[in-house]
């Protein structure tokens, strides 16, 4: 890996029934896939680096999804996530990019419609004066974490998928003696309420037919059946 910076993007194979399950309960499985695919592609478009910015690697899950993800994201450098909980997978991804020669790295999810190249650059620059940079999410978690070296302890034993992830991570960083910079809060899209808040940005990314069905659910008129 050349250059000082790396961006890790976590993606999941866009499979009905296994993608954005909380959204799928309200929108239906296929509509949830449409939303996720659109957001992931937009995240990649918005974080596309320019020369000298950083190198980007996409880490995919689940374990058997390699061929379909590589066909979907053929222009990207794609690597598998390791098995285990989110913390183990994040720590391993950081280990990999540092092993490849990165000196600073940021990790983001693929369900944050307002993530951008500028946010990534700000996060990497923040590591010049801080040990950790975090992007707070509106749900109490975080949408970005940036490090200047491997730190598996920051990801071990965290209450993943709860509203206390950010607070627990800040406390862990304090315990480890790490300084933290916080970026502006952004929203990751997990629920119908999240999607409603980000719909003006997401809607133009989705084809007309599924968009109309999703808008019906967002308006409160109906929930879409599961299939």
C-alpha positions as CSV (number, residue, x, y, z in Angstrom):
1,X,0.0,0.0,0.0
2,X,1.4,3.3,-1.0
3,X,0.7,6.6,0.7
4,X,0.0,7.4,4.3
5,X,-3.7,7.0,4.5
6,X,-6.3,4.3,4.0
7,X,-10.1,4.1,4.1
8,X,-11.8,0.9,5.0
9,X,-15.4,0.5,3.9
10,X,-17.5,-2.3,5.4
11,X,-20.2,-3.7,3.1
12,X,-22.6,-6.6,3.2
13,X,-23.8,-8.6,0.3
14,X,-27.2,-7.1,-0.7
15,X,-29.3,-10.2,0.0
16,X,-33.0,-10.2,0.7
17,X,-33.7,-11.3,4.2
18,X,-30.2,-10.7,5.4
19,X,-29.8,-7.0,4.6
20,X,-31.1,-4.1,6.8
21,X,-33.4,-6.4,8.6
22,X,-35.0,-3.7,10.7
23,X,-35.9,-1.8,7.6
24,X,-37.1,-5.0,5.9
25,X,-39.7,-5.5,8.7
26,X,-41.3,-2.2,7.5
27,X,-40.4,-2.0,3.8
28,X,-40.1,-5.6,2.8
29,X,-37.0,-7.5,2.1
30,X,-36.5,-6.5,-1.5
31,X,-37.1,-2.8,-0.8
32,X,-34.6,-2.9,2.0
33,X,-32.0,-4.4,-0.4
34,X,-32.7,-1.6,-2.9
35,X,-32.2,1.0,-0.2
36,X,-29.0,-0.6,1.1
37,X,-27.5,-1.1,-2.4
38,X,-28.2,2.6,-3.3
39,X,-26.6,3.9,0.0
40,X,-23.5,1.7,-0.4
41,X,-22.9,2.8,-3.9
42,X,-23.4,6.4,-3.0
43,X,-21.0,6.1,0.0
44,X,-18.4,4.7,-2.4
45,X,-19.1,7.5,-4.9
46,X,-18.9,10.2,-2.2
47,X,-15.7,8.8,-0.7
48,X,-13.8,8.2,-3.9
49,X,-10.3,9.4,-3.3
50,X,-8.4,11.8,-5.5
51,X,-4.7,11.4,-6.2
52,X,-2.7,11.6,-3.0
53,X,-5.7,11.4,-0.6
54,X,-5.8,7.8,0.6
55,X,-6.2,4.3,-0.6
56,X,-9.6,2.6,-0.2
57,X,-10.3,-1.0,0.5
58,X,-13.7,-2.6,0.7
59,X,-14.1,-5.4,3.3
60,X,-17.1,-7.6,2.6
61,X,-19.3,-10.1,4.6
62,X,-20.6,-12.7,5.0
63,X,-17.9,-15.3,4.4
64,X,-19.5,-16.8,1.2
65,X,-20.2,-13.5,-0.4
66,X,-16.9,-12.9,-2.2
67,X,-18.0,-13.6,-5.8
68,X,-21.2,-11.6,-5.6
69,X,-19.6,-8.6,-3.9
70,X,-16.6,-8.6,-6.3
71,X,-19.1,-8.7,-9.3
72,X,-21.1,-5.9,-7.7
73,X,-18.1,-3.7,-6.9
74,X,-15.8,-4.8,-9.6
75,X,-13.8,-1.5,-9.6
76,X,-12.9,-1.8,-5.9
77,X,-10.2,-3.6,-4.0
78,X,-12.3,-6.1,-2.1
79,X,-11.2,-8.2,0.9
80,X,-13.2,-10.5,3.2
81,X,-14.0,-9.6,6.8
82,X,-12.9,-12.1,9.4
83,X,-15.4,-14.1,11.3
84,X,-16.6,-12.9,14.7
85,X,-18.4,-9.9,16.2
86,X,-18.2,-6.4,14.8
87,X,-15.4,-5.5,17.1
88,X,-13.2,-8.4,16.0
89,X,-13.9,-7.7,12.3
90,X,-13.1,-4.0,12.7
91,X,-9.8,-4.7,14.6
92,X,-8.8,-7.2,12.0
93,X,-9.5,-4.8,9.1
94,X,-7.3,-2.2,10.8
95,X,-4.6,-4.8,11.3
96,X,-4.7,-5.6,7.6
97,X,-4.3,-2.1,6.3
98,X,-1.5,-1.3,8.7
99,X,0.2,-4.5,7.7
100,X,0.0,-3.3,4.1
101,X,1.8,-0.1,5.0
102,X,-0.8,2.5,6.0
103,X,0.2,4.9,8.7
104,X,-3.3,6.2,9.3
105,X,-6.7,4.6,8.6
106,X,-10.4,5.4,8.9
107,X,-13.2,2.8,8.8
108,X,-16.8,3.6,7.8
109,X,-19.9,1.7,7.2
110,X,-21.9,1.7,3.9
111,X,-25.2,3.0,5.3
112,X,-24.3,6.6,5.9
113,X,-25.7,8.7,3.1
114,X,-23.9,11.9,4.1
115,X,-20.4,10.4,4.4
116,X,-17.9,12.1,2.1
117,X,-14.3,12.3,1.0
118,X,-14.1,15.6,3.0
119,X,-15.1,13.8,6.2
120,X,-12.6,11.1,5.6
121,X,-9.8,13.6,5.0
122,X,-10.8,15.5,8.2
123,X,-10.7,12.3,10.2
124,X,-7.2,11.3,8.9
125,X,-5.9,14.8,9.5
126,X,-7.3,14.6,13.1
127,X,-4.9,11.8,13.8
128,X,-2.0,14.3,13.7
129,X,-3.0,15.6,17.1
130,X,-5.2,12.8,18.5
131,X,-5.0,9.0,18.9
132,X,-8.5,8.3,17.9
133,X,-11.1,10.1,15.7
134,X,-14.8,9.2,16.0
135,X,-17.8,10.3,14.0
136,X,-20.8,10.1,16.3
137,X,-24.0,8.7,14.9
138,X,-27.4,9.9,15.9
139,X,-28.4,6.5,17.3
140,X,-25.6,6.6,20.0
141,X,-23.1,4.7,18.0
142,X,-20.5,5.9,15.6
143,X,-20.3,6.0,11.8
144,X,-16.5,6.4,11.5
145,X,-13.4,5.5,13.6
146,X,-9.9,6.4,12.6
147,X,-6.6,5.2,14.1
148,X,-2.9,5.7,13.6
149,X,-2.1,2.1,14.7
150,X,-3.8,-1.1,15.7
151,X,-5.8,-0.9,18.9
152,X,-7.9,-4.1,19.4
153,X,-8.7,-3.1,23.0
154,X,-10.8,-0.3,21.6
155,X,-13.2,-2.8,20.0
156,X,-13.2,-5.6,22.6
157,X,-16.3,-6.2,24.7
158,X,-18.3,-3.3,23.3
159,X,-22.1,-3.3,23.5
160,X,-22.6,-3.4,19.7
161,X,-26.0,-2.4,18.2
162,X,-27.0,-0.5,21.3
163,X,-27.3,3.3,22.0
164,X,-24.3,3.2,24.4
165,X,-21.6,2.2,21.9
166,X,-20.2,5.7,21.5
167,X,-20.2,6.4,25.3
168,X,-18.6,3.0,26.0
169,X,-15.9,3.6,23.3
170,X,-15.1,7.1,24.8
171,X,-14.8,5.5,28.2
172,X,-12.5,2.8,26.9
173,X,-10.3,5.3,25.1
174,X,-10.1,7.3,28.4
175,X,-9.1,4.1,30.2
176,X,-6.4,3.4,27.6
177,X,-5.0,6.9,27.8
178,X,-6.0,7.8,24.2
179,X,-7.0,11.3,23.1
180,X,-10.1,11.5,21.0
181,X,-11.4,14.0,18.5
182,X,-15.1,14.0,17.6
183,X,-16.4,14.8,14.1
184,X,-19.8,16.2,13.3
185,X,-22.7,13.8,13.9
186,X,-24.2,12.0,11.0
187,X,-26.9,9.5,10.6
188,X,-26.6,5.8,9.7
189,X,-29.8,4.3,8.3
190,X,-31.1,1.3,10.2
191,X,-34.7,2.1,10.8
192,X,-37.7,3.6,9.0
193,X,-37.3,6.8,11.0
194,X,-33.6,7.0,9.9
195,X,-34.6,6.5,6.3
196,X,-37.4,9.1,6.6
197,X,-34.8,11.7,7.8
198,X,-32.4,10.9,5.0
199,X,-35.0,10.3,2.3
200,X,-34.3,13.6,0.3
201,X,-30.8,12.3,-0.3
202,X,-31.6,8.6,-0.8
203,X,-34.7,8.9,-2.9
204,X,-33.0,10.0,-6.2
205,X,-30.7,7.0,-5.9
206,X,-33.5,4.5,-6.2
207,X,-35.5,3.4,-9.2
208,X,-39.0,4.8,-9.7
209,X,-41.0,1.6,-8.9
210,X,-39.4,0.7,-5.6
211,X,-39.1,4.4,-4.7
212,X,-42.9,4.8,-4.9
213,X,-43.5,1.7,-2.7
214,X,-41.0,3.0,-0.1
215,X,-42.5,6.4,-0.1
216,X,-45.9,4.9,0.7
217,X,-44.3,3.3,3.8
218,X,-42.5,6.5,4.8
219,X,-45.7,8.5,4.5
220,X,-47.3,6.2,7.1
221,X,-49.9,5.0,4.7
222,X,-48.8,1.4,4.9
223,X,-46.1,-1.1,5.7
224,X,-45.0,-3.2,2.8
225,X,-45.4,-6.9,3.2
226,X,-42.2,-8.9,3.9
227,X,-41.9,-10.1,0.3
